[in-house]
Amino acid sequence: MNEATALSAAQTATLLRRANAVARRAMAMGRHPFGALLVAPDGDTVLAEQGNIDTVNHAESTLARTAAANYPGAYLAQCTLVTTFEPCAMCAGTIYWAGIGRVLYGAQETTLLALTGNHPENPTLALPCREVFERGQRPVEVIGPVPELEDEMAAPHRDFWR
């Protein structure tokens, strides 16, 4: 099998915007505005999309569990999980255990904390996903945040958490 291709700036922007569309769809269904994609090794083919379900079934962790149930580990090691915000510790752990080899996120957890404050439905953890992955025995490449898209990723959250 081939390794995952490097993502161009155009691919990164397209994928993050698509994940944000998934987040907006989740919000329209009354859920928290987070969205995630599983992208094939070619960097273009979206294998799955997932919006947030609830406070313990985040978009990223739900997508990672579904991916692990449907694709072999060697394949997932070449895939990218794309998400609007930096994965929390729970999601990072699930991504790691699913065997997904790369994460791309648009905005960092500290940006989310500034938007949510101490909202009881989103008590953020001050634990960057890179720290979670660094504790593992296999590498997970992390790309993010993407400063030029951070404002777009934050937009659905501006009024949501009030």
Contact map, one row per residue, 1 for C-alpha under 8 A:
111000000000000000000000000000000000000000000000000000000000000000000000001000000000000000000000000000000000000000000000000000000000000000000000000000000000000000
111100000000000000000000000000000000000010000000000000000000000000000000000001000000000000000000000000000000000000000000000000000000000000000000000000000000000000
111110000000000000000000000000000000000010000000000000000000000000000000000001000000000000000000000000000000000000000000000000000000000000000000000000000000000000
011111000000000000000000000000000000000111100000000000000000000000000000000001100000000000000000000000000000000000000000000000000000000000000000000000000000000000
001111100000000000000000000000000000000011100000000000000000000000000000000000000000000000000000000000000000000000000000000000000000000000000000000000000000000000
000111110000000000000000000000000000000000100000000000000000000000000000000000000000000000000000000000000000000000000000000000000000000000000000000000000000000000
000011111011000000000000000000000000000000100000000000000000000000000000000000000000000000000000000000000000000000000000000000000000000000000000000000000000000000
000001111111000000000000000000000000000000000000000000000000000000000000000000000000000000000000000000000000000000000000000000000000000000000000000000000000000000
000000111111100000000000000000000000000000000000000000000000000000000000000000000000000000000000000000000000000000000000000000000000000000000000000000000000000000
000000011111110000000000000000000000000000000000000000000000000000000000000000000000000000000000000000000000000000000000000000000000000000000000000000000000000000
000000111111111000000000000000000000000000110000000000000000000000000000000000000000000000000000000000000000000000000000000000000000000000000000000000000000000000
000000111111111100000000000000000000000000000000000000000000000000000000000000000000000000000000000000010000000000000000000000000000000000000000000000000000000000
000000001111111110000000000000000000000000000000000000000000000000000000000000000000000000000000000000000000000000000000000000000000000000000000000010000000000000
000000000111111111000000000000000000000000000000000000000000000000000000000000000000000000000000000000000000000000000000000000000000000000000000000000000000000000
000000000011111111100000000000000000100000000000000000000000000000000000000000000100000000000000000000000000000000000000000000000000000000000000000000000000000000
000000000001111111110000000000000000000000000000000000000000000000000000000000000111000000000000000000001100000000000000000000000000000000000000000000001000000000
000000000000111111111000000000000000000000000000000000000000000000000000000000000000000000000000000000000000000000000000000000000000000000000000000000001000000000
000000000000011111111100000000000000000000000000000000000000000000000000000000000000000000000000000000000000000000000000000000000000000000000000000000000000000000
000000000000001111111110000000000111100000000000100000000000000000000000000000000111000000000000000000000000000000000000000000000000000000000000000000000000000000
000000000000000111111111000000000111000000000000000000000000000000000000000000000011000000000000000000000000000000000000000000000000000000000000000000011000000000
000000000000000011111111100000000010000000000000000000000000000000000000000000000000000000000000000000000000000000000000000000000000000000000000000000000000000000
000000000000000001111111110000000111000000000000111000000000000000000000000000000000000000000000000000000000000000000000000000000000000000000000000000000000000000
000000000000000000111111111000011111000000000000001100000000000000000000000000000001000000000000000000000000000000000000000000000000000000000000000000000001000000
000000000000000000011111111100001110000000000000000000000000000000000000000000000000000000000000000000000000000000000000000000000000000000000000000000000001000000
000000000000000000001111111110001000000000000000001000000000000000000000000000000000000000000000000000000000000000000000000000000000000000000000000000000000000000
000000000000000000000111111111111110000000000000001110000000000000000000000000000000000000000000000000000000000000000000000000000000000000000000000000000000000000
000000000000000000000011111111111100000000000000000000000000000000000000000000000000000000000000000000000000000000000000000000000000000000000000000000000001000000
000000000000000000000001111111100000000000000000000000000000000000000000000000000000000000000000000000000000000000000000000000000000000000000000000000000000000000
000000000000000000000000111111100000000000000000000000000000000000000000000000000000000000000000000000000000000000000000000000000000000000000000000000000000000000
000000000000000000000000011111110000000000000000000000000000000000000000000000000000000000000000000000000000000000000000000000000000000000000000000000000000000000
000000000000000000000000011111111000000000000000000111000000000000000000000000000000000000000000000000000000000000000000000000000000000000000000000000000000000000
000000000000000000000010011001111100000000000000000111000000000000000000000000000000000000000000000000000000000000000000000000000000000000000000000000000000000100
000000000000000000000011111000111110000000000000001100000000000000000000000000000000000000000000000000000000000000000000000000000000000000000000000000000001100100
000000000000000000110111011000011111000000000000001100000110000000000000000000000011100000000000000000000000000000000000000000000000000000000000000000000000000000
000000000000000000111111010000001111100000000000111100000011000000000000000000000011000000000000000000000000000000000000000000000000000000000000000000000000000000
000000000000000000110110000000000111110000000000111000000011001000000000000000001111000000000000000000000000000000000000000000000000000000000000000000000000000000
000000000000001000100000000000000011111000000111110000000000001000000000000000001110000000000000000000000000000000000000000000000000000000000000000000000000000000
000000000000000000000000000000000001111100000111100000000000001000100000000000111100000000000000000000000000000000000000000000000000000000000000000000000000000000
000000000000000000000000000000000000111111111111000000000000000000000000000000111100000000000000000000000000000000000000000000000000000000000000000000000000000000
000100000000000000000000000000000000011111111110000000000000000000000000000001110000000000000000000000000000000000000000000000000000000000000000000000000000000000
011110000000000000000000000000000000001111111000000000000000000000000000001001110000000000000000000000000000000000000000000000000000000000000000000000000000000000
000110000000000000000000000000000000001111111000000000000000000000000000000000000000000000000000000000000000000000000000000000000000000000000000000000000000000000
000111100010000000000000000000000000001111111000000000000000000000000000000000110000000000000000000000000000000000000000000000000000000000000000000000000000000000
000000000010000000000000000000000000001111111100000000000000000000000000000000000000000000000000000000000000000000000000000000000000000000000000000000000000000000
000000000000000000000000000000000000001111111110000000000000000000000000000000000000000000000000000000000000000000000000000000000000000000000000000000000000000000
000000000000000000000000000000000000111100011111100000000000000000000000000000000000000000000000000000000000000000000000000000000000000000000000000000000000000000
000000000000000000000000000000000000111100001111100000000000000000000000000000000000000000000000000000000000000000000000000000000000000000000000000000000000000000
000000000000000000000000000000000000111000000111110000000000001000000000000000000000000000000000000000000000000000000000000000000000000000000000000000000000000000
000000000000000000100100000000000011110000000111111000000000001000000000000000000000000000000000000000000000000000000000000000000000000000000000000000000000000000
000000000000000000000100000000000011100000000001111100000011011000000000000000000000000000000000000000000000000000000000000000000000000000000000000000000000000000
000000000000000000000110110000001111000000000000111110000110000000000000000000000000000000000000000000000000000000000000000000000000000000000000000000000000000000
000000000000000000000010010000111110000000000000011111001111000000000000000000000000000000000000000000000000000000000000000000000000000000000000000000000000000000
000000000000000000000000010000110000000000000000001111111110000000000000000000000000000000000000000000000000000000000000000000000000000000000000000000000000000000
000000000000000000000000000000110000000000000000000111111100000000000000000000000000000000000000000000000000000000000000000000000000000000000000000000000000000000
000000000000000000000000000000000000000000000000000011111100000000000000000000000000000000000000000000000000000000000000110000000000000000000000000000000000000000
000000000000000000000000000000000000000000000000000011111100000000000000000000000000000000000000000000000000000000000000000000000000000000000000000000000000000000
000000000000000000000000000000000000000000000000000111111110110000000000000000000000000000000000000000000000000000000000000000000000000000000000000000000000000000
000000000000000000000000000000000100000000000000001111111111110000000000000000000000000000100000000000000000000000000000000000000000000000000000000000000000000000
000000000000000000000000000000000111000000000000011110001111111000000000000000000000000000000000000000000000000000000000000000000000000000000000000000000000000000
000000000000000000000000000000000011000000000000010100000111111100000000000000001010001000100010000000000000000000000000000000000000000000000000000000000000000000
000000000000000000000000000000000000000000000000000000001111111110000000000000000000000001110110000000000000000000000000000000000000000000000000000000000000000000
000000000000000000000000000000000000000000000000010000001111111111000000000000000000000000000000000000000000000000000000000000000000000000000000000000000000000000
000000000000000000000000000000000001110000000001110000000011111111100000000000000000000000000000000000000000000000000000000000000000000000000000000000000000000000
000000000000000000000000000000000000000000000000000000000001111111110000000000000000000000000110010100000000000000000000000000000000000000000000000000000000000000
000000000000000000000000000000000000000000000000000000000000111111111000000000000000000000000110010000000000000000000000000000000000000000000000000000000000000000
000000000000000000000000000000000000000000000000000000000000011111111100000000000000000000000000000000000000000000000000000000000000000000000000000000000000000000
000000000000000000000000000000000000010000000000000000000000001111111110000100000000000000000000010000000000000000000000000000000000000000000000000000000000000000
000000000000000000000000000000000000000000000000000000000000000111111111100100000000000000000000011000000000000000000000000000000000000000000000000000000000000000
000000000000000000000000000000000000000000000000000000000000000011111110000000000000000000000000000000000000000000000000000000000000000000000000000000000000000000
000000000000000000000000000000000000000000000000000000000000000001111111000000000000000000000000000000000000000000000000000000000000000000000000000000000000000000
000000000000000000000000000000000000000000000000000000000000000000111111101100000000000000000000000000000000000000000000000000000000000000000000000000000000000000
000000000000000000000000000000000000000000000000000000000000000000010111111100000000000000000000000000000000000000000000000000000000000000000000000000000000000000
000000000000000000000000000000000000000000000000000000000000000000010011111110000000000000000000011100000000000000000000000000000000000000000000000000000000000000
000000000000000000000000000000000000000000000000000000000000000000000001111111000000000000000000000000000000000000000000000000000000000000000000000000000000000000
100000000000000000000000000000000000000010000000000000000000000000000011111111100000000000000000000000000000000000000000000000000000000000000000000000000000000000
000000000000000000000000000000000000000000000000000000000000000000110011111111110000000000000000011110000000000000000000000000000000000000000000000000000000000000
000000000000000000000000000000000000000000000000000000000000000000000000111111100000000000000000001111000000000000000000000000000000000000000000000000000000000000
011100000000000000000000000000000000000110000000000000000000000000000000011111110000000000000000000111000000000000000000000000000000000000000000000000000000000000
000100000000000000000000000000000000011110100000000000000000000000000000001111111000000000000000000111000000000000000000000000000000000000000000000000000000000000
000000000000000000000000000000000000011110100000000000000000000000000000000101111100000000000000000111110000000000000000000000000000000000000000000000000000000000
000000000000000000000000000000000001111000000000000000000001000000000000000000111110000000000000000101110000000000000000000000000000000000000000000000000000000000
000000000000001100100000000000000001111000000000000000000000000000000000000000011111000000000000000000111000000000000000000000000000000000000000000000000000000000
000000000000000100110000000000000111100000000000000000000001000000000000000000001111111000000000000000111100000000000000000000000000000000000000000000000000000000
000000000000000100110010000000000111000000000000000000000000000000000000000000000111110000000000000000001110000000000000000000000000000000000000000000001000000000
000000000000000000000000000000000100000000000000000000000000000000000000000000000011111000000000000000001111100100000000000000000000000000000000000000001000000000
000000000000000000000000000000000000000000000000000000000000000000000000000000000011111100000000000000001111100000000000000000011000000000000001100000000000000000
000000000000000000000000000000000000000000000000000000000001000000000000000000000010111111110000000000001000100000000000000000011000000000000000000000000000000000
000000000000000000000000000000000000000000000000000000000000000000000000000000000000011111110000000000000000100000000000000110111000000000000000000000000000000000
000000000000000000000000000000000000000000000000000000000000000000000000000000000000001111111000000000000000000000000000000010111001000000000000000000000000000000
000000000000000000000000000000000000000000000000000000000000100000000000000000000000001111111100000000000000000000000000000000000000000000000000000000000000000000
000000000000000000000000000000000000000000000000000000000101100000000000000000000000001111111110000000000000000000000000000000000000000000000000000000000000000000
000000000000000000000000000000000000000000000000000000000000100000000000000000000000001111111111000000000000000000000000000000001001100000000000000000000000000000
000000000000000000000000000000000000000000000000000000000000000000000000000000000000000011111111100000000000000000000000000000000001100000000000000000000000000000
000000000000000000000000000000000000000000000000000000000000100110000000000000000000000001111111110000000000000000000000000000000000000000000000000000000000000000
000000000000000000000000000000000000000000000000000000000001100110000000000000000000000000111111111100000000000000000000000000000000000000000000000000000000000000
000000000000000000000000000000000000000000000000000000000000000000000000000000000000000000011111111110000000000000000000000000000000100100010000000000000000000000
000000000000000000000000000000000000000000000000000000000000000000000000000000000000000000001111111100000000000000000000000000000000000000000000000000000000000000
000000000000000000000000000000000000000000000000000000000000000110110000100100000000000000000111111100000000000000000000000000000000000000000000000000000000000000
000000000000000000000000000000000000000000000000000000000000000000010000100110000000000000000011111110000000000000000000000000000000000000000000000000000000000000
000000000000000000000000000000000000000000000000000000000000000100000000100111111000000000000011111111100000000000000000000000000000000000010000000000000000000000
000000000000000000000000000000000000000000000000000000000000000000000000000111110000000000000001001111100000000000000000000000000000000000111000000000000000000000
000000000000000000000000000000000000000000000000000000000000000000000000000011111000000000000000000111110000000000000000000000000000000000011110000000000000000000
000000000000000000000000000000000000000000000000000000000000000000000000000000011110000000000000000111111000000000000000000000000000000000011110000000000000000000
000000000001000000000000000000000000000000000000000000000000000000000000000000011110000000000000000001111100000000000000000000000000000000000111100000000000000000
000000000000000100000000000000000000000000000000000000000000000000000000000000000111111000000000000000111111000000000000000000000000000000000011110000000000000000
000000000000000100000000000000000000000000000000000000000000000000000000000000000011110000000000000000011111000000000000000000000000000000000001111011001000000000
000000000000000000000000000000000000000000000000000000000000000000000000000000000001110000000000000000001111101100000000000000000000000000000001111011101100000000
000000000000000000000000000000000000000000000000000000000000000000000000000000000000110000000000000000001111111100000000000000000000000000000001100000000000000000
000000000000000000000000000000000000000000000000000000000000000000000000000000000000111100000000000000000011111110000000000101010000000000000000000000000000000000
000000000000000000000000000000000000000000000000000000000000000000000000000000000000000000000000000000000001111111000000000001000000000000000000000000000000000000
000000000000000000000000000000000000000000000000000000000000000000000000000000000000000000000000000000000011111111100000000000000000000000000000000000000100000000
000000000000000000000000000000000000000000000000000000000000000000000000000000000000100000000000000000000011111111110000000100000000000000000000000000000100000000
000000000000000000000000000000000000000000000000000000000000000000000000000000000000000000000000000000000000111111111100000100000000000000000000000000000000000000
000000000000000000000000000000000000000000000000000000000000000000000000000000000000000000000000000000000000011111111000000000000000000000000000000000000000000000
000000000000000000000000000000000000000000000000000000000000000000000000000000000000000000000000000000000000001111111000000000000000000000000000000000000100110010
000000000000000000000000000000000000000000000000000000000000000000000000000000000000000000000000000000000000000111111110010000000000000000000000000000000000100011
000000000000000000000000000000000000000000000000000000000000000000000000000000000000000000000000000000000000000011111110000000000000000000000000000000000000000000
000000000000000000000000000000000000000000000000000000000000000000000000000000000000000000000000000000000000000010011111011000000000000000000000000000000000000000
000000000000000000000000000000000000000000000000000000000000000000000000000000000000000000000000000000000000000000011111111000000000000000000000000000000000000010
000000000000000000000000000000000000000000000000000000000000000000000000000000000000000000000000000000000000000000000111111000000000000000000000000000000000000000
000000000000000000000000000000000000000000000000000000100000000000000000000000000000000000000000000000000000000000000011111000000000000000000000000000000000000000
000000000000000000000000000000000000000000000000000000100000000000000000000000000000000000000000000000000000000000010111111100000000000000000000000000000000000000
000000000000000000000000000000000000000000000000000000000000000000000000000000000000000000000000000000000000000000000111111110000000000000000000000000000000000000
000000000000000000000000000000000000000000000000000000000000000000000000000000000000000100000000000000000000100110000000011111000000000000000000000000000000000000
000000000000000000000000000000000000000000000000000000000000000000000000000000000000000110000000000000000000000000000000001111100000000000000000000000000000000000
000000000000000000000000000000000000000000000000000000000000000000000000000000000000000000000000000000000000110000000000000111110000000000000000000000000000000000
000000000000000000000000000000000000000000000000000000000000000000000000000000000000000110000000000000000000000000000000000011111011000000000000000000000000000000
000000000000000000000000000000000000000000000000000000000000000000000000000000000000011110000000000000000000100000000000000001111111000000000000000000000000000000
000000000000000000000000000000000000000000000000000000000000000000000000000000000000011110010000000000000000000000000000000000111111100000000000000000000000000000
000000000000000000000000000000000000000000000000000000000000000000000000000000000000000000000000000000000000000000000000000000011111110000000100000000000000000000
000000000000000000000000000000000000000000000000000000000000000000000000000000000000000000000000000000000000000000000000000000111111111000000000000000000000000000
000000000000000000000000000000000000000000000000000000000000000000000000000000000000000010011000000000000000000000000000000000111111111100000000000000000000000000
000000000000000000000000000000000000000000000000000000000000000000000000000000000000000000011001000000000000000000000000000000001111111100110000000000000000000000
000000000000000000000000000000000000000000000000000000000000000000000000000000000000000000000000000000000000000000000000000000000111111110100000000000000000000000
000000000000000000000000000000000000000000000000000000000000000000000000000000000000000000000000000000000000000000000000000000000011111110000000000000000000000000
000000000000000000000000000000000000000000000000000000000000000000000000000000000000000000000001000000000000000000000000000000000001111111100000000000000000000000
000000000000000000000000000000000000000000000000000000000000000000000000000000000000000000000000000000000000000000000000000000000000011111100000000000000000000000
000000000000000000000000000000000000000000000000000000000000000000000000000000000000000000000000000000000000000000000000000000000000000111110000000000000000000000
000000000000000000000000000000000000000000000000000000000000000000000000000000000000000000000000000010000000000000000000000000000000110111111000000000000000000000
000000000000000000000000000000000000000000000000000000000000000000000000000000000000000000000001000111100000000000000000000000000000100001111100000000000000000000
000000000000000000000000000000000000000000000000000000000000000000000000000000000000000000000000000011100000000000000000000000000000000000111110000000000000000000
000000000000000000000000000000000000000000000000000000000000000000000000000000000000000000000000000001110000000000000000000000000100000000011111000000000000000000
000000000000000000000000000000000000000000000000000000000000000000000000000000000000000000000000000001111000000000000000000000000000000000001111110000000000000000
000000000000000000000000000000000000000000000000000000000000000000000000000000000000010000000000000000011111000000000000000000000000000000000111110000000000000000
000000000000000000000000000000000000000000000000000000000000000000000000000000000000010000000000000000011111000000000000000000000000000000000011111001000000000000
000000000000000000000000000000000000000000000000000000000000000000000000000000000000000000000000000000001110000000000000000000000000000000000011111111000000000000
000000000000000000000000000000000000000000000000000000000000000000000000000000000000000000000000000000000110000000000000000000000000000000000000111111100000000000
000000000000000000000000000000000000000000000000000000000000000000000000000000000000000000000000000000000000000000000000000000000000000000000000011111100000000000
000000000000100000000000000000000000000000000000000000000000000000000000000000000000000000000000000000000110000000000000000000000000000000000000011111111000000000
000000000000000000000000000000000000000000000000000000000000000000000000000000000000000000000000000000000110000000000000000000000000000000000000111111111100000000
000000000000000000000000000000000000000000000000000000000000000000000000000000000000000000000000000000000010000000000000000000000000000000000000001111111110000000
000000000000000000010000000000000000000000000000000000000000000000000000000000000000000000000000000000000000000000000000000000000000000000000000000011111111000000
000000000000000110010000000000000000000000000000000000000000000000000000000000000001100000000000000000000110000000000000000000000000000000000000000011111111000000
000000000000000000000000000000000000000000000000000000000000000000000000000000000000000000000000000000000010001100100000000000000000000000000000000001111111110000
000000000000000000000000000000000000000000000000000000000000000000000000000000000000000000000000000000000000000000000000000000000000000000000000000000111111110000
000000000000000000000011001000001000000000000000000000000000000000000000000000000000000000000000000000000000000000000000000000000000000000000000000000011111111100
000000000000000000000000000000001000000000000000000000000000000000000000000000000000000000000000000000000000000000110000000000000000000000000000000000000111111110
000000000000000000000000000000000000000000000000000000000000000000000000000000000000000000000000000000000000000000100000000000000000000000000000000000000111111111
000000000000000000000000000000000000000000000000000000000000000000000000000000000000000000000000000000000000000000000000000000000000000000000000000000000001111111
000000000000000000000000000000011000000000000000000000000000000000000000000000000000000000000000000000000000000000000000000000000000000000000000000000000001111111
000000000000000000000000000000000000000000000000000000000000000000000000000000000000000000000000000000000000000000110010000000000000000000000000000000000000111111
000000000000000000000000000000000000000000000000000000000000000000000000000000000000000000000000000000000000000000010000000000000000000000000000000000000000011111
